[in-house]
């Protein structure tokens, strides 16, 4: 799992049959401190996320498909949670 920030939405009038009714969002992976980390990905939203939300992102095809209960769909990434806060603990 990764942390990301929702940066946009994608509207598609035609999509794979297994994706009908799915909300598609653009997500920028970020570090825990909020800096961009990697390339923006297109993700299926399973957590009712919105633009600007910090989210939990699954970026493995099979795991992403299972997370949104669309096992046979062509999914590479899925949003599985909206993050309220991130706390880092340093070990001694």
Secondary structure, 3 states (H helix, E strand, C coil): CEEEEEEEEECCCCCCHHHCCCCEEEEEEECCCCCEEEEEEEEEECCCCCCCCEEEEECCHHHHHHHCCCCCCCCCCEEEEECCCCCCCCCC
